[in-house]
Each structure stands twice: as C-alpha cells, then as structure tokens.
Amino acid sequence: MNKKILLCAIGFAVLAIGVTVRYGTNWQAIENFCESKEEMAREHGGGEPGYYAQWFDTHKNEYGEIPSGLLQEWLDHDNALASKRLTSVFATVENLKSPTVKQGGRTRGILIDATNDNNVWAGSVSGGLFRSVDMGESWLPVNDANSSLAVTCLAQNPLNTQEIFYGTGEWRGATGPTGDGLWKSTNGGVSFTQIPSTATITDMDKCNFMKHSLTDVNTLYVGTSNGLYRTIDDGVTWTKLVTGNVSGLLTFADGSVLVTMVAGAVYRSPTGAAASFVRINQTVFPSGSLIGLVCLENCRSFPNVVYAWFTNEDYNGEAHNSLWKSSNAGRNWQKIICNPAVGSGYQAYNGVIAVNPTDTLQLYVASVSASASIDGGLNWDDNAEYGHSDNHVVAYFTGEPNWFMLGNDGGVWKTSFDGTYSLTNVNIEYITLQFYAGDYGRWGKWAVGGAQDNGTWRFRSSTSTPLTKVGGADGGYAFISRQDSTLAYAAWQNGVILRTNTFTNNSVTINTTITPPFRSSESKDFINEFQINPADGKQLYVRSGQGIWRTLNRGTSWSRLNDTTTNIGGIMSLAITNETDPTVYALGRATFISFANAATCAPVTTYSNRYLLMSATIRNDAPGELSIDPHDLSTLYYGYTSYSSPSRAWKVTGANTATPVWTSIMGNLPLRLPVYQIQADPIEPNTLYAATDFGLYYTYDGGVTWSKETRVPNVPILNLKFRANADGTASLFAFTHGRGLWYLTVSYMATHEVAEGKLNLSLFPNPSSQYLRVNYDNLPISPPHSTNKISVFDLQGKLICEKVPDGISETVFDTQTFAAGTYLLRLQTNGKEVTKKFVVMR
C-alpha cells in the first residue's frame, strides 16, 4: 500500500504521539494534514478543481469581466481618508494561531536568499508575503498594508542580492485574486514598494513567473498570463516579448532565455531581446488544448541541463504527458519516458518539477501528489512525500543541496532529494488559510471554519490544543449550536453537509453525513450556503438550484420548504431569524423572498418574489451573505460581491412585508469594492461591520461614514460573526480568505468620534444601586437642545430609558427600578457619541 494512504488510514490518533523529528521522516507532524482518497476525490474529481468558476460568476462586473486597477484605487481611497478615520471600537485585534499546529494555505511563490539559507520568503496567493529568518521555523508578514496580498512569484537580483522582487495576481486558482503589478525591496526583503510602471500594465495583475538576468543588473523578466515582459532599465519601462500564458521561465549566464506557455509552446532567445524569441520544436513538442502547464527547470551546478515537463489537462487522468531534456540550455531536446503517478493537472492549476542543484539525474515532479527519479526520469518512485496536495513551486537551499522548499495548497514544506522521502512542516506562524465561512461558540475563542483545500478547523480557548482539523476536503460553511455546544456542522464542496454530536471533545471529527436528498437536477454551488437557526441548533436550511431544504432534527430527515412541484431558482443566500419558528429570507439574482413560520409551515406552493422593489441597477448582481439586525428582525443587511459600479452595501427595512424598502449604505466605501457581508452590532444600534475584498470596515452612523480597521490586513474577508458576551463585551470573528481567523473584541468603553472633537463622559457611582450621575462636557448649551440625547440599553440592545440632558454638565438617572445587571449608556450630540458600561447591583 502507498505509504501516504496507509498513514491517512491510521487516523488522527497518530498525531497524539506528538513526536517531532526535524530532518527525518516526520509522519506524526504531518499526519493531521494528510488527505484520504475520499478527500482527494472530492477535491479533484468531477471535472471541477475548485471554487474558481463560482468566484468568477459572483465577481464579474456588468460587462462580464474582472477589471484591473481597482486595488490601487481602493488603497488610494483609504489613504485619502486616513486623517478622518473614526476611532476604532475594537479593544483587541488578534490573528488566531496555534503554538504547535502548523497549517498554511495555498502558496505559489518561495524564495531562499542566495547568500543566507536562513532567509526565506513565501507568498500566499491571497494572504500576502511572509519572511522567515530561521529557515521557516517562524514567519512574520511583510506587506499587510500594500494594495495586493496576492503574491504569486519571487526573484532575487544575483548581481545585487539586496534587491528582491515579488509579483502579484493568480491566473488560475480557487479564487483568482487579481494583483497589482510588481513590488521591489532594496533592503534585502525587509520592506517593499511598488514599481510604479507595473501598476498600469493590465497583464501584470496576473504574474506567473519572474527571473532576473544573470548578466545585467537592470534586466528583469516577468511571465504573466498574457505574455513575457522585460525591463532593461530597472523597471522604468517594459517591453512585451512573447504573447501567451507563461508557465515556465529560465535565464542563463550567456544571456539566453527559455520560456514555456500553457498549451505547449516553447520559445528560446539567444539574447532576451525583443524580436529574438523563436518557437522551437513546434512540430515535435506536444501542444494543443489537452496540454496544461509546461514546467521548466534546470540544474544550478550544471545550468545547461534543462528539463521540460508537459502536463495533461485531463481531469480524470494523470498530470504527466511527456518529459523532455536538453543538455545545451534548450537548443536541442530529447524525449524521456515519463510515467510518474502524481494525479491530474486539471486546467493548468498545479504542477512543478525540481532538479537537484548538484545532480542532474535527481528529479522530483509534483501535481496532486509527487514522484521522484534518481536516473533522469527513466524510473519513478511514487512514494515521494509532499505534505499536501496541489503543488506549485520549489526553491533550493545553497548550504543543503539535497533539500528544497515546496509550496502547495497546504503552505510551505521542506523536503529532500535524498531518497528517504524526508519531510518537514515549516508552517508555524505562516497563517495563510483561506476560509470560506465559519461560526462562533458560546464562549471565549471557540469557533469553527471551512477552508479552501484544507478542510474544517476548530479553534478553542485552550493553551494545549487551540487549533484542530476536524473535517477534510474543501471546507465550507460550518456552525455550532447556540443551545448545545457538542452539536456542530461542517460541509464539503457541492452541498455535502456533515454533523458531530461530540464537538467539545478533545479529539473530534465532523463526519456523520446528513446531506439533503437533492434531486439529480438540483444544482449546488461548489461552496454551497446553508444556515443554522440561532434559536434552535437542530434546524438547518439549505439552498439549492430549485429552492430550500429544511431539517428540524439535526439532519435525520429533510423536507423541502417549497413544494417539490414549486421550484425556486436564483437563491444565493439565506438568513434565519432568531426564533424557534423563524422567518427565512432568501436572496439572489432577481430573487427576494421571505417565508414566515418556516419550521412549521406546509411546503410552500405560492410565494411572492419582491425583487422588483429593489433598484434595477442591482437586481442581477451577485449578493453576498444576508444578515439580520439583532435590534429589528425585519431589517436586513447585505452587500454585492461583483466588481460593479452601483452601491455594494444595502439595508432592507420591512423585509417581511409586502413592500420592503432598500436603502444604500455604501456611504464613503471605495467604489466597486465587493462586500461579502455586513453585520450589525448586537449592542450598539447603527454600528455596522463590513467584510470586504479589501479588509474590514466599520461605521457608527448606519453606513453614512465608514472607516478602515487598519490592524486587519487588506485581505478578502468572506464571513463575519458577531457575539454579545455576558460581561458586556462583544466578539467579532472575521473569517479571512488568506490570513486565517481574526478575533476582535469590543469593550464599549471607547469614545466613538463621528466628527471633529471629542466627548468626555464619566459615570458615578459605578456600580450603582439607587442613582447614576452622568457627567459630561463639550455639549452645546444653546438651542436646539434636542440634538443632545442620553440613552440606556441592556446588553441585548433593548432601550431601557432615554433623556435629553437636563443640565450643562450633569444628568441624574434613578436606577432603583433597574434590574440588577450590566447596562450601556450612550451620549449623543450633533453627530458625536460615546458609550460606557455601568453595573446595577442589589
């Protein structure tokens, strides 16, 4: 039996051994990230390699395109408003991680410093650039505030090693995040600035490969999804040399250049100059629509020895097609028998070849899995280890020539050519998981989330095991019951839903399948939304291409909310009110429907679709996830995920009536910015939080004025969950697509500035038993006094009482009638407000 599959079958118990071997075969450390045959089949079967088709459909603009240049526009917009940024409500901002569990996300760029093996840079395709100074034992982010965190390729100037470059934008991935040109460091990779000329070259929003000239300090080559570019003046100007989707690139000491393209084209230039590239072996090399990546690599010690691996785009076949070798820098080639079993290459998504830097006969090829050869490709050993499926990039050490770094959908790994299949996981603090969605537990940092190609993960308030993988394949939506913390749900792609009744156990896997009995004609999204009833964790509601399925008993049985003869198409998002017999809202393209008493009503045969009441400019756009205002169950918030010009943020009032009203709350958010979700603060009315394609925004005035939370990177945030805590605080869980899970806390003791100036407020005595003195200053004392208001709320947001300030500097509240507990007092005046907490004791 294949060693990897055998170990996967052993299960998670092996991980408990806790053995770590730095340079040996490290099975215990990697077992938790090993994928079973079933997981791999789900990830790579059925002709769908990932989320890209769904992402493109929900992000294309009104012209059916993904526009370029928006990232810089959003950054400029945020920078212009920086001086007017509102004081953040968040007391703490934390990127959750584990001191022991190592788990990264999709990685396409790795660079090892040519002068010091300790210095390593790794590029997450949507989480940014990370730097290690200890060969990957620890990592720190480098470019969180830059316009694009979609790092896809890296290069170092061999003639001035202080110059390091990275390119941005992924051509073909699970989410296809666009880039914003090239970035350069002149201080050895400590910091980077954008090369201005590349920001205006549309092709450079998807950079695939980058190589520096070995002969000229000012010459750099960049392979994009639409051609090969060169600069000979250190990035001031660029020339397009060859058209095509670049899949391999090499430069040589004599100035010659080799470049390969998706679909099989191979070009060579003796000088790298414009008009000097000639397509070689056009009638010999394989080419055409069935050829995917053409992976290219040479041997560092013998650079004229070059290998070209032509991969196959057949979804259900092997990635290999043929392997070719040149001994004279690509002038002449010979075909080599190639039969490694490394899985499908599907649509040029993954594939890489490595050549031992000191031995031209030692090869390593990887696609879904990996294989190695010690005789130049004549024979292959398919037991080569790789840590995680879907492999993309390699980088070589100088001091350890048998070792190299491997980047894949599971992050960064150190592996070897030495025949022992040694493997070391070096993902500690490389926090780059791409979450799709998640949910919180009832206390602390308990949460669950589903990630691209990395399954479902549990976070909890624990010093020993804060992070655990609890589900496989591509994770999707996930929930924890509000009433029973042992009950949790997870999802796989294409609508599969799973359950566990032991979620609080130290060791748990969410693996009981409870998928609705979808009809064969019912379409499901790759990441298919379902929602839990917050008032009853046994109730789930699931969308499909024909309507909504519901279960009232944890998935033991299912029924259609709409009758089986009444199909409802177009639903993309659901929202469930916090009631045992809830209202279910359904939103989509040209769809807005509400279903009252959704738990007990008979299957619906007629319904009112009220989408015509919304603005015609947004009816056919793709909406993000619906959220319900905790202060008013008939008020909804949501955004649009497409890069279109109409407002991307909306509020719906009277959502359960025949005449709901749509109001734009775009305010001063950047134009064309996709908004994935808007959550209302459960304690402070009019305070909203927006998860966007460019980080986290908040507003205190219902969407008139938005500010950026600068402690969270400019990373796509696909899902938000907000929890009111018993101690008067609240917790926001932000599930990012590239930087893992962020945990933010609100103390409600901060001053919220909505205009110039600041309000000072003090409460005495606190705790209170009979009265509460509210002291303040900076209130206007001239009419109209009605602009001043003091309100008291309980922690559920219910208004207890309200006063117009009856003094210049003090107002007194009688608290003898208040129940014992924690309250929030808010002072408002002329667009400014401050909130503080007080306690009533008996």
N, C-alpha and C positions, 0 to 999 in steps of 0.2 A: 504494500500500500504506500502511496505517496506520503512522505513524512509529514508534510504540512496538513494534509487532510486527516491523518491519524491523530495529530495533536489537537486539531479542532474538535474531533470527536470526543476527546477526553473531557472537554467541558471546562467550565470556569474554575473547577476545584483546583486545577493545577496552579492557578495564579496565587492561591493562598500560600503556597510554599514560600513565595517571596524571595527566591534566590536571584541575585543579580550577578552576572558574570560579564566583566567589561569587554573582553576581547574574545570570549569563547562563544559557543553556540548558546544563545540566551533564550531558551524556549519559555521559561517561566515569565520573563518580562514581556514577551511578545504574544503570548497565548491569548490575552484578552482582546487583541486586535486582529486575530486570525479569523478568517472567514470560512464558513462552511460551504459545501457545494450548493446548498439551497440558497444561501445568501448571494453567492456569486451568480447563480442562475437568475435570481430576481433582479440583481443589479444590471446584468449584461444580456439578459435574454429578451426575446420578443421583439427584437429589432429596435429597441429604444435604449440608448446608452445613458440617458439621464434626463435632467429637468429642462434641457435647453429649449426644446420645442414649446413647452409650456411657458418658459420665461420669455421667449421671443413673442409669442402670441399676446402675452399680457403687458409687454413693454413697447411694442412698436407704436410709432406715432400715427397721426392722422393720415400720413402718406404711406403707411405700411413699412416704415424704415426705423432703424435705430440711429438717431442723429449723433454726430460727433461734436466735440467742443463744449458740451454742457458742464462738464466737471469744473473747468476753469471759470465758467460763468458763475456757478454756484459758489466757488471759493471767493471770487471777487465780490460777490454779493454779500457773503458773510463778513468778509473783511471790512467792507464799507460800513457795515452796521455795528462793528465791534465796539465802538465808543458808546453806543446807545444800548448795549446788551443789558438785559434785565438781570438783577441779582438772582442767582440760581437757588431754587428751593431745596436742592439736594445737599444734605449734610455730608454724606459719604458716597463715593463712586468707586466701585470695585469690579475688576475683571476676575471672575471666579476661576480658580485653578486648584490643582492638587499638588502637594509636595512630593508625591510618589508616582502617580499615574501619568504616563507620557502619551499624549494623543494630539497629533497635529491634523491639519486639513490639507486640501489639495494644493500641491506645490509644483511649480513649473520652472523655477529659477533657483540655482545654487551656485555660489562662487566661493572657492577656497583661495585665500591670499597666496600668491606665488612666492612671497617672501617669508610667510609665517603660517604654518598649518593650523595654528590656534584660531586664526581669524577666519570666520565663516559667515557668509550672508545667505539667507534663504528668503525666497519671495513667495508669499501666499497669493493665490490668484484673486482674492478679494479682501484679504486681511492685512496686506502691507508687507513691508520689508523688515526682517529681523536680523540682528547681528549677534554673533557669539564670539567670545574671546578665549574660549576653552574647548574648542573642537565640538561644540554642540552640547556640552554639559549644561549650559544655561543660555538663555536668549533674552534680548531686550528689543522692543520695537524701535524703529528708526524714523519712520515717516508718517506718523499718525495724522499730522496736520496738513499733509500735502493733498493735492486735488484728487489723485488717483491712488488707491491702495491695491490696484490690480497688477501686481508685479509678476512678470512672466519670463524675463530673461536678464542675465547679468554678464558683465565683461569687465576686465581689468586691462589697463594700458601696460603692456610689458616693457615699454620704454620709459614709463613714468608710473610706477606702481601705486603712487598716491592717488591716481585718477581711477575711479571706479564708476561704472555706468549701470543703470538699470532701465529696462523698457517696460511699458505698461500695456495692458489690454489683452484679453484672452480671445483667440479667434473661435475656438470650438470647445466649449466646456459645458458644465452642468448649468451655469447661469449666464455665461457670456458677458461678464462685466467689461465695459469699454474702458479704454485707457486714456492717457493724456500725454503722449509723447515720451521723450527720454529725459532722464534725470542724471546728474553728474555730481560726483564728490571729488574735491581736490584735497581732502584731508584724510585719505585712507579709509573712506567709508563711514566716517563718524556722522556726517550730515550731507544732505544732497539738495541741490537746487535744479530747477527745470532748465533744460536747454531751450531757450525761447523759440528758436526756429522750428522745433518739432511740434510745438503746440498748434501750429496752423497747417500741418500736413495731415490730411484726413487719414491716410493709410497708417499713420503712426499711432492711431488709437487701438491698434491690434498688432503688437510686436511679438514675433515668434522667436527669433534668434538674434544674437548680437556677437560679433567678433571684431577685435581690434587688429589693425595691421601690425605685422611683426617687423616692418621695415620703416614705418613713418609715424612719428609721434602724434600727428594731427589727423590721421586717417582712421575712420571707424565705419564698419559695415553693419547694417541693420536689415534683417529679413522680416518683412511684415506679411500679413495675409493677402497683400495685393502687390508684392514686388520687393526687390532688393534695392536698398538705398546706400549711398556712400557720401561721406563728407571728407574733404581733404584739408579743411581749414578749421578743424576742431569744433564742428557743429554750427558754424555761421551759415553755411549754405549746404544744400543736399542735391544729389543727382540720382534719379531713378535709373538703375542699370538694367534690370530684367523685370518683366511682368510675370506674376504668378504667386501662388500661396507657398511661401518658403517653409520647408520642413527640415532643412539641414544646411549648415554653413561652416566652411573651413577657410582659414587663411594660412599661407605658407611663407617661409623665410625668403623665398625668391620673389615674393610679391604676387604670386599667383593666387587665385581664389576658386573654390568649388562651391556650388550652391545647388541644392535639390529642391524640387517642388512636389506638393501633393499631386497625385495622379501620374508621377513617374518621370517628369522632365529633369535632366541633369545638365548643368551648364558649367563651363570652365573658362576662365580668363587667365592669360599669362601675366597680366599686369594689374587687373582690377579696374582698369579704366573703362569709361563709358564706351559703348560700341565694340568692346573687345570680347564680350561673352559669346561663346558659341555652344549651342546644344550638341552634346556628344552622345554617340551610340544610340541615336534616336530609333533606329530600326532593330537594335539589339536589346536594350533595356526594356523591361516590362513597363507598360504605360496604359493609360485609359481610366475609365470611371471605376474599375474594380481595384485600382491601386490607391492606397491611402498615403500615409507618411512614407517618405524615403529618408530613413535615419542615416546620418553620416557621422563618421568618427575616424580619427587617426591615432597613431601611437606617438606619445610625447617624445620618447627616446629615438624613434625612427619615424619621423613625421611623414615621410613619403609613403608609408604603408597606410592605406586608407581602406575602410570598409563602407559599403552602402547596402543598407537593409531595406528592401522594398516590402512594405506591409500590405496586407489584404483587407479590403473594407467589408468583406463578407461578415455579417453579424454572427452567423452561426458557425463559421469556420475558424481556422487558425489564422493568427495575425501574420505568420510568415508567408512570403511568396517566393522570394529568392534573395540570396546573399551574394554580393559581388566584392572582389578585392582588386586593389591597384597597388603596385609596388613603386610607382613613379609619380605620385602626387596627382593621380587622376587622369593621366594621359592615356593609359591603357588599362583594360579591365579583364578579369576572368571570373566566370561564374563558379560558385561553390555550392555543393549540395547543402541544402538548408532544411532541417526537419525538427526544430525545437517545438515543443508543445507549450505555448505561452498564452493561449487564448486568443479571442477575437480582438482585432484592432479597431473595429467599428468607427467608421466615418472619421478617420484620422484623429481620433480623440487621444489615444495613448500609444506609446511605443518609444523605445530608446535602445541604443547599442553603446556598449562600453568596451574599450580596448585597454588591456593592462599597459600602463605607461612604460614598462621596461621589457615587455614580452609581447610580440606581435601576434602570437598564436593563442593567447588567452583572451577569450571573448565572453561577453555577458549580454544577453538580449532580454528585454522585458516588455510585456504588454499588460494583460491582466495578471499573469504570473511571470516567472522568469526561468531561463535556462542558460547553461554555461558550457563553454567548449575550451579544451586545452590544446586543440590541434588545428586551430584556424578555421573551425566551423565544419570539419568533416564529421565529427561526432558530438553529440549534445547530451548533457545530463540535466534532466528536467527537475531535479531536486534542489536547484539553486534557490536560495531564500531571498525574500524581497520585502517582508514586513507587512505589506498591504497591496491590494490590487490597484490597477490603473497607474502604471509607471510612466514618468515623463522626462526626467532629467538626471544626469550624473555629473559629478565633479570629483577631481582627483587630488589626493594629497601628494605633497612632494617628499616628505620625510618617511612616509609609509607607502611605498609604491604599490603594494598589494591591496591597499584599502582605498575605497572611494565612497562618496556620499551619494545617496539615491533619494530622489524626490518623487512622491506619488500622492495619491488621494488620502493617504494616512499620514502625511507630513514628511519628515526627514529621517533617514536611516543611514547607518554606517555599515557597509558590507565589504566583502573581500573577493579577490580572485583566487584565493589560496586552496580551493577545493574542499575546505571544511564547512562551507556554507555558513560561516560565522555572520552574525547579525547583531547590531547594537541599536536599540531605540534611542534616538537623541532628541526627543520631542519635549523634554521637560521645559516648561515655560514658553514653548513655541505654541501659543494659544491661537489657533487658526481654524478651529472647527466652524463649518458653515451650517448654522442652524436654519431650519425652515420655520419651526414653530415650537412652542412649549407652554408650560403651565407651572404654577407655584403650589407648594404645600401650605399647610395651615400655619406653620411657624418657621422662624429662622430662615435659613438659606435653602430650604428644601425646594427642589424644582426638578422638572423633567423636560427634556427637549430632544427633538429628532433632527439629525444632521445628515448632510449630503455624503453618501457612500460610507458613513461611519456609524450608522445605527442610531439607537436611542440611548441617552445618557441621563443618569440620576445624579443630582447634586444634593448634598445634605449637610447640616451643621455638625460636622464631625472632624476631629483632628486626625483620625487614623485613615478613614476611607471617605473623604468628602466627594469623590468622583468615581462613578462606577458605570460601566457599559451594561445596559440591561436589555438591549434589543439589537438586532442585526439589520443587514441590508441598508437601503437608504431609509433613514428615519424620517418620519413626517410629523403630523400633529400628534400631541400627547397631552394627557390630562391626569390630574389627581383629584379624587373625590373630595369635596369640601367637608362631607359628613363622616367619611371613613378613610383615613389615610392609608390603610392597607390596600385600598382599591385604586388601581391606576390603569391607564390605557396607553397604547402606543400604536404606531401604524408603519406599514411598509408601503412602497410605491404601488400605484394602481389600485388603491382602495382597500387594501388589506388592513384590518383592524385586529389588535390583539389586546389581551387583558391579563392582569395578575391580581390575585387576592392577598398577596404577601409582600406588598411594596415596601413595607417598613423593615423587612428582614435584612440582615447584613448582606446576605447573598440572595439575589433575586434575578430572574429573567422574565420579561413580559412575553409569554409565548403561547398563551391559550388563544387560538384563532376564533374570532367572533364576527367575521366579515358578514355583512348583509348578503342575502341571496340575490345579488344583482342578476338581472336578465342578461343574456348574451349580447343584447342590443344596447345595453346601458353603457354609455361611455363614462370613464372616470379620468380625472386628471392624474398625471404622474404623482404629484403630491396632492392628494385629494382631501379637501377640507371635511372635517367633522367637528362637532361641538358637543360639550357636556352641559347638562343643566346644572348651573351652580347651586340650585336649591335641592337637587336630588341627583347624586352621583351615579345612580343606576340608569339614568336616562341619557341616551345619546341620540343625536340627529345627524344624518349623513347625507350629503348632496350626491347627485349623480346627473347624468345627461338627460334623465327623464323625470327627476323630481327629488323627493326627500324620503329617506328611510328613517324609522324610529324604533328604538327599543326602550322598554321600561324596566327591564330586568337584567341589565349588565350584558346584553348581547345574547342571552339564552334564546330569545326569539325576537323576530323582527316583523314589522308591518310597514306598508307604505303610508306616509302621511297623506299623499294624494293618491286617489284610487288608481288601481292598475290600468284602468281604461282612460285615465286622465293624465297624460304626460305633460310635464312642465320642463321646458328646456331653458338653457341660458343661465341657470343659477350658478353663481360662483362663490358666494359667501353666505353664511348663516349667522344669526345671533339669537340667543336664547335668554329670555328674561329670567330673573332670579325669583321664580315662583314654582311651586310644585306642579301646577298645571299651567305651563308657561305659554306666552306668545312666542312664536317662532317667526323671525323676519328673514326673508330670502331676497338677495340682491344679485344682480348680474347685468350683463349687456341686455338692454331693453327689457329688464325684469325688476320689479319691486313688488313683493307680495308679503302679506302678514297672515299668520294662521293662529287664531285665538284658541285657547284650551287645547294645545297641541298634544298633550298627553292623553286626553280622554275623548277627543272628538272622533267621530266616524271618519273613515277615509274621504278626503275632500273630492268632490266631483266638479264643483264650480269654484272659481276663485276670481278675485279682482286684481288685475295687474295694473298698477298705478304709475308705471314708468313714464307715461306721457306728461305727468305733472312735474317731472324734473326737467332741467334745462336741456334743450335739444343738443347743445354742444357736448354733453357728457353721456348721452343715452347709450351710445355704442362703445364707450370706453370700458376698459377692464378695471373693475373696482378691486380695492384691497379688502381687508377683513373688517366686517361690521363690528362696532362696539356700542353697548347700551350705556346711557348716562345713569350712574347709580342713584342720582337725585330725582330722575324722572324716567320711568321705564318706557315712555313713549317717545323719548328723544334718542336719536342715534347719531353716531359719528363715523365717518369713514373717509378714505382717500382713494385716488386713482393711481394705478401703477404704470400707466403708459406715459411716454415722453411727449405728451401733447400740450398745447398751449392753454386750453381753458383751465379754470381753477382745479387744483388737485386735491383740495380739502373741503369737506362738506359736513353740514349739520342738517339733520332731518327732524323736524318737530311734528307732533301729531302723527307719528309713524303708524299708529294702529287705527287711524281714522280713514275716512274716505277721501280726505283732502290733505294729505301730508304736505309740508312746506319745506323746500330745500333752500338753504342759505349758505352761501360760500363763506368759509372761514379761512381762506387762503391768506388773508392779511398780507404780511410782508415776507412770506416764504419765497424762496427762489422760484422763478418761473420754470415750468416743465419738470419740476422735481417730483418724482414718483413718491407717493405717500402710501405706505403699506398698511398703516393702522393709526387710529387716533384714540387714545384712552382718556377718559375724564377722571380727574382726581376724585377719590371716593369721599374726601372730607371737605375740600375747598371747591365750591361751585365756580365755574368759569375758568378753572385751571385745567389745562389740557396738555397732553404729551403726544408728540407725533413721531412715529417711526418712519424714517425716510430712506431713500437711496444714498443719502449723504449725511447720515448720523441722526442725532436725537435733538428735537426742538421742543420748546415748551412755551406756553402762553398763560398769562394770568387774567386776560380780559376776553376770554371766549374766542380767540382767534383773530383779534384785530392786530395785536403786536406779538410776534414770535421772536424767541431768542434761541441761540445755539448753546447746547451743553458741551463746552469745549473739552471737558475731561473724558468724553467718549470720542473715539476716533471717527474720521469721516468714512465710516463703514456702512454698508447696507444693513438696516435693521428691519427684519421681516415680521417680527411679532413682539408685542408688549403685553405684559400682565401686571396689574396694579393691585396690591393687597393692603387693606387697612388693618393695622395691628392693634392689639388690645392695650398697648401702652401709650396710645395717642400718636404714634408714628405711622408711617406707611412705607411700603417697599415696592419698588418698581423693578421688574425683571425684564431685561431687554435681550432678546434672542437675536444676535447678530449673525449675518451671513459672511463669516470670515474671521471674527475675533471672539468666538465663543459666547458665553453668557455673562452679562453685566448685571450687577446687583447694586441698586441705588436706594438710599434711604432718605426719607423726608421727616424732619423733626417738627415742622410747622412752628418753629421759633424764629425763623429768618424773616428779615424785612423784605417785602416784595415791592420793588420800585417800578412803578408804571409811568413815571415821568421824572423830570429833574427834581432833586431834593429828596429828603428822607424823613420818614415819620418816626418819632420816638414814642414808645409806649411802655408803660410799666403797670403791673397788677399787684395789689396788696389788699389783704393778706392772701397768700397763696401757699398752701391750701386755705380754702375759705369755708366758713360754716354758716355765717349769718349775712355777711355783706362782702362785696368786692369793689374796691376803689380802683378805677381806671384812670390813670394819669397819662397825659399826652401833651405834646406841643406841636407847633407848626401847623395848627389848624387855622383856616381862615375864620376871622371873627366878624367879618362884615357879611351882610346878606348876599346870596341866599344860604342860610344855614342848612337847608335841606340837602345840600351836597355832602354833608357830613353824616355818617351813619356808623353805629356800633352794633354788631350782631353777635349772638351766641349760638353755637351749634353743638350738637352732640357728635360723637365720633362716627356716626353713620350719616352725618351731613344734614340731619333734621334741624330746622330752625327752632330754637327754644324761645328766644325773645329778641327784641330789637329796639334800639333807642336812637333818637337824634341827640347828640351831645348837648347836655344842659348846662355846661359851664365852659369857661375859657380853657381850663387845664384839667378838669376832673369831672367824671361822671360816676355815680354810685349805682351798683346793681344789688338788689335784695336777692340773696341766694338761699334764703331759708326754705323756699319751696322747691329748690332743685334737688333731684335725687342724687345720692352720693355717686361720684364717678368723675371722669375726665371730660373736660369741655374745651372748645376752641372759641376764642374771642377775636373777632376781626373788626378793625377800624378802617373805614374807607373815607377818602376825601378827595374830590377833584381828580379822579383817575389814579390816586395812590392808595395803597393799602398795606396793612401789616397785620399778621395773625400771631397770636400767642396762646399757649395752652395754660389752663388752670384746673385745679382739682377741688371738688367739693367733698368735704368729709363730715361724717355724722358721729 
